[in-house]
Amino acid sequence: MEPPSLARTTLLRGAVWLLWAMIPLLGAPPRIDSVFPVGGQRGTTVQAEIRGMGLKGAYELWFAGTGVRAKVINVAPERATDPEAKPDPKKKPMDLLRVELTLDGALEGPYREFRVLTAGGVSNALRLYIHAEKAQMEAGTPHDLAKEAQRVEAPVTVHGRISAVGEVDYYSFRVRAGEELWFQTRSSAALDPGLGIYKLTGSWFDPERATRLAYSDEPVAYPGLTTEASLHYRFEEAGEYLVRVNGFWGHGGPGQNYALAITREAPEQDREEEPEEWNERRWTRRLTPDRMSRLWSRALTRQAEPIPVIDADAEPREAPVKPVRITPPALVVGAIERPGDVDRVLFGVKEGDRLAFEVETPEKTLPLMNPLLRVVDGDGVEALTNILSAVNSNGNVSKQIHPKTVYSFPREGEFTMEIRDITASYGDRGMKYAVLVRPQVPHMGAVEVAADSLNLVAGKADKLSVVTDQEEGFDGYVVLTMEGLPEGVRAVTATEVEPDTPPSTSISKRERFVAKNQKATLLLIADAGAPPTRTPAMGRVYAQPVVKGELGSRFLVKEIPVMVVSDAVKETL
């Protein structure tokens, strides 16, 4: 006779398996593409529709944080937009998951991340927009002409959709003389929205002509920056005005949804909810006076003095202008204030000094601002720049500026660092920069984990690829571990055959601009007796540098939801 505890465990596992057997099997792992509406007003209940694939049998929405309750209503295949079109047998129809969302009145915004749970596992993540203004749905009648604009009253958040190619949506509103309004979009990933403010002025040729007063699209698409449109406008005259929403590329479809907030106060700013990502080769990462301490923490913990901040624009204006002198490490800040503006600083080095030059663009960035860093000796001979040149197999040469450059000085001397815009055609106070000149610190750089979620099958294994950067001559080890896994799942290291690579590109002085990296594989093994999970466990990937046998600090690299699904479900995938 088996022990009572084991008997209860066996009974519990049997009940779990029975519950899963009652859930319809899936044809693919779950994936969600969009949600409509993209959010709702706190303190209300919202009927929403989630569009994706492999959603049959969805039973729950899994939110990061509290404050949102979800009830699954049903799942159905998406109907074809053109009923006369012939179905493509190779193309699976999308699923529409209808849910009811109850948003707590004390819920903080502006976002809540969620995933869909099915018998096939956990889906990718989407964000639900939370707002304080009253919500209004886009009308079902056309309003793509200025004269047909849908009437709204600020403050309001309008939820709509660009459902057809070339579609635009007009909304009309009244203002008082001198009134200021803010306009802000939150949209699905497929839509790159633009905003325009108009007034019906008429003309000799068209009495219904709308004159554009202001327009906004995001200034630049760059990793880590938003693609949402925003406008702040002061209306000098009272009257009726229009705001137009459009897709920047003119695309349209069932997944291109938006929320347009019209408010009398500045909207709440988006904020990053995930742990800060370490990426020192991005123009928009922050360079702060504690940079040396943070770098050393990624090798062996060592305290460093705060880095002095030098204002390159605080230079004397009398002729001839003498550049500011710095002693590395130093953080040089300034702006390319006018076309052709060049800022300079002086510094001295000894033979063999190894320095790193890091450039940040805190406001405008590529391609609006293209910072060229150049270091020359006392005779004006160029020692280094932040330009990487590459020659491909066809003999074509490409050049690209980089936000980080390392260099070992072969001789002692005095040098001048110049910073300017590479075009020399643009300049204003918004073209700010920060340049950190510092000694090199061999350290563990970025650790990249590509997986967004993991759905494991009992008795099977799946891999998790991790790429670690070794910055500035780091020759230690990086220990990778994973914790917080479901019952019966373990993570071990593994090796795999490297794939064939195409012919390499000839890159001049590559080591100055590109970190060395290593690829590691964590193999996640779900034991044959691992019980299926109804909700995900949050697996945590950690990285820890080891230098000459000494352990450094351990860093949380990424949190990944992990589920165990039954082998019966796997047979249908």
Disulfide bonds with the S-S distance in Angstrom:
none
